[in-house]
């Protein structure tokens, strides 16, 4: 049994003109110590998926269908009090902006101690000792002295390391990292991703990495789930997906990466025409068809199902013609 298993998940937001379906029939699993990448453009449903796992969907949003099983238990049926025992304890989340995560008027030590005492019956001295160890683990120099400092006294990269240390305080089984390097420069991004890899190995953690950057996913994850307009459109082992993507959208994302374009060095990067559709105005048939250069009549009328690919047990794809155009790219 997988450590985390999401089955046919649907998340809706109640609006004046009716319900907006943000996630539609999303299913995936995460094994112990596995690293899963969740990829797609803004609006694909990546962050909503992460929030749904730990029941952080804000009203008027709610889980309307499906199951979320963690270690054999139905998280989607937990009360808020029961979820508090899981959230930040067994499953932790790293958010995009560390300055939105950290309280600017409390010292780092106070925030770490409060996090520990919220989940454990532990003295302040014992909590501070754990906090120091976690800061050492994420390579924060002079961790004892840092406990008395405020978030504004740290650089962006250091703040993100502190957020990761806070996520590690209760030795979670899974970390959900939602665009953890978005606000950082390229060199710091590489350091943070290397740190997450190191911690997954040291702490035996599973990682769910939510990002729009397939380049990062290729370096860090073992398996990838590509999302578009609230649906899963392709899943595969990372190496297989990067080397031979089957869905036209996945191929477009990869061809837009420097070094992967078919045009060659010095040429303009390829781009996917158009943009992610508004979830209230999704076209009938395949939601990607208005942007797909391989679109045929069936794509405009019938929604493709997510199916396993013959001969590739670890790959699923939601496309009527998944191999069309592969030889041209």
N, C-alpha and C positions, 0 to 999 in steps of 0.2 A: 504494500500500500504506500502511495506517495505521502510525503509529509503534509503537503498542501494540495488540495484538489478542488478546483472550481468547475462546477457543472452547469451548463446552460444558463449562465448568469444574465439577468436583465436588470438594468437600472434605469428608472424613469424619473423625470422632473415634471411636476404638475404645473402647467402654465395656464394662462387665461383661456387660450384657444384649444387646450387639450394637453394630453401628456406627450412630452418629448422623450423619446427613447434614446438614451445616451450610450447604453451598452445593449447589444442585441445578440443573445445566444452565445455568450463567450464561455469557452471551456478550455482549461489548461491544467497542468499539474506541475509540481515542483518537488523533487526528491531531496532528501537530506544531503547537504553539501553541494547541491547542484546550483549552477549559475545560469539563470534564464534572462535573456534580453527581451524587452517589450518595446517595439519600434514603430514609429509612424509620425506623420506630421502633427502639428498642433490641431487639436479637435478630433483626433482619431479615437480617443477614449482611453489612452494609456494611464493617465493619472487617476481617472475615475475608477479604473480597474484596481489600482493600488489602494485607493481610499476605501473601495467596497470591501476588500479583503479584511481590513481592520475596522470596518463599520464607522468610517468617518465621512459618510455622505451627508452633506448639509441639507436641511429642508429648503425647498420643497422636494428634494430628491429622496428616493428610497429604492431599496432592492425589491423588485416586483416579482421576480421569478428566479428559480435556480437554487443551487446549494453551494455553500463554501465549507469544506471540510478541512480541519486542521488537526492532525494527529488523531483522526477518526471521530472528531467532535464537530457538530454542526454550528459553526460560528454565526451563521445567519439567523439562528434561533436563540442566540445568547441575549440575555438582558444587558443593559448598559453596565451594571455592576460586574457582571461576569466578563464582559469585554474589557473592562479596565484591568482585570487580572491577566489578560492576554496581551493587550496593546501596550507596547513599551516594555514588556516583560518577555514573553515568548516570541512575539513578532514586533520588531521595531521598525521605525520609518525615518529615513533621512530626506528632508525636504529641499527644494531648490535653493532657497535663499537663507543662509545661516542667520542673517540679521532679523529675519522674520521668525526664526525658530527660537533664538536666544532672547531672553528678557534683558533689555539694556540697562535696567536699574538694579539688577542683582548680580553679584559676583558669580564667576564660573563655579566656584566651590559651592555656593549656596544652591545653585540650580542643580548641580550634580547630586548633592546630598539629599535635596528634596525629592529628586527622581528616585533615588534608592529607597528612601524611607516611605515613599508612596507604595512600594511593592514588598518591602521587607521590614520586619521588626528588628531594627538595627540602630546602634548608637551613632552619634555624629562622628566620633573618632573613627569607628569602624568604617563608616560610609566614606569619610575623607581618605582613608587608606585605600579603599577600592577605587575611588576617583583618581588618585595619584597613579595607581597601576594602569588604569585605562588610558590616562593621558600619556603615560610612557609608551603604551602599546601603539598609539597613533603618532609617536615620535614628536611629542611636544617637549621642548627642552625646559629644564627646571620646573617640573610639574608642581612641586610643593608651593613655589612662589606664585605660579599662575593661578592657583585656586583663589587668591585674594584679588585678582584683577577682573575688570569689567570687559564685556564683549568689544567695546570700541577701542580697547587697547591692543587688539590683535589684528593682523592682516586678514584679508579675505580667505586665503588658503588655510591659515591657522584656525580661523573661526569654523571652517568646514571640518577640519580635523577634530575640533572640540565637539561639534554636533555628532560626528561619528563616534567619538568616545562616549558621549551620553547615550547613544543608541546601543552601545556595547555593555552598558553598566550592569544589566541583569542577565548577561550571557544568552541573548536570544537565539532561537533555532533558525530564524529567518530575518533578514534585513531587506526591506523594500526601499530602494534608493531611487527617488523621483528627481531625475535630472540633477544629480548631485554636483555637477561641475559647470552648470550653465553660466554662473556669474564669475567664473574664474578665467584667468588667461591660460594659454595653451600649455605652457610648461607646468603650471600648477595643476591643471586638469590631469595631465599624465601622472603626476605624483599621487593625486588622490585616487585615481583608478588603480594604480599599482598598490597603493595601501589597501584598498578594498579587496583586491586579489589575495594579498598577504594575509589579511585578517580572516578571510573565508577559509583559508588553509589552516591557520593557527587555531581558530575557534570552532572548526567544523560547522560553519554556518551555511545555510542556503542564501542565495542572493537573487532578488528580483530587481533587475536594473531597467528602469524606465527612461528612455532617451529617444531623441530624434536622430541621433548620430550613429549610423551603421558602422562607421570607422571605429568608434569606441566599443561597440558591441562585438566586432570582429576580434578585438584584442582581449576582451575580458570574459565573454560568456561561452557556454558550451552549447546552448540551444537558444533559438530565436523564435519569437512570435511576432509577426507583422500584423498591425491593425490598421483598418481604414474605415472611417465613418461609423465607429462603434462596433465593428465586427472583426473577427480574426480572419485574415485572408490567406495566410501562409505560415506554416510552422516547419522547422527543420533543424537538424544539427547545424551549428554555426558555420562550420567549414563548408558543408554542402550548400547551404543557402547562399553564402558569399560567392562561392565558385560557380554555382549553377542555379541561380534564382529562376523560379518557374512563373510566378505571377508577374504580369506586366508592371504592376506598381512597384514590386520589390526590385525588379530589374531597373526601373527608373531611378529608384533611390540609390542603388549601387553605381549606376552609370553617372550619377551626379557627384560622386566622390572624386576628389583629385587622385589621379593615378589609375582610376578604373574606367575612365571614359574611352569609348571606342574611337573618338576623333583623333586621339594621339596627343603627344606633348605640345604645349603651346597653343592648343585650340580651345575654343570655348567649351566649358563643361556642358554636358547635356542637361536638360531640365524637363520635368514633367509639366506639360501645358496645363493651365488652369489652376485651381486651388481646391482644397478640401471643401465639400459641399456643406451648406448649412444643414444641420440635422432635421430642421423642419421642412426642408425642400429637397430631400433625397430623391433622385430620379428612380423610376421603376426599373426592374431588372437588376443588373449588376450596378452597384453604387459607383463603381469606378468607370463605367462605360463612357461618360461624357469626356473623359480625359485620355481614353485608351485608343492608341492608333491601330490596334488590332480588332477593334469592336466590330461585331457582326450582328445581324438582326436579333438572334436569340439573346444576345447580351442586353438588348434594350427592353426585353419583355420578361425574361425568366431570371430569378435570383439563383446564382450558382451555389451549390451546397459545398461545404468544406468536406473534402473527401481525401482518404488516404491514397497515396500515389503507388501504383503497382511497382513492386520491386524495391520500394524505399519505405520500410516500415516506420521510420522516424519522421516522414514528411507528410504533411497535409496541405492541400491548396484549394482555394475557392475560386475557380475560374473555368469557364466553358472550354477554353482553348489554351491550356497552360503552357504548351510547348511551342505555340505559334510565335515566330520571331526569335526564338532562342539562337538559331544558327546565324542570325544576322547581327548579333550583338557580341 
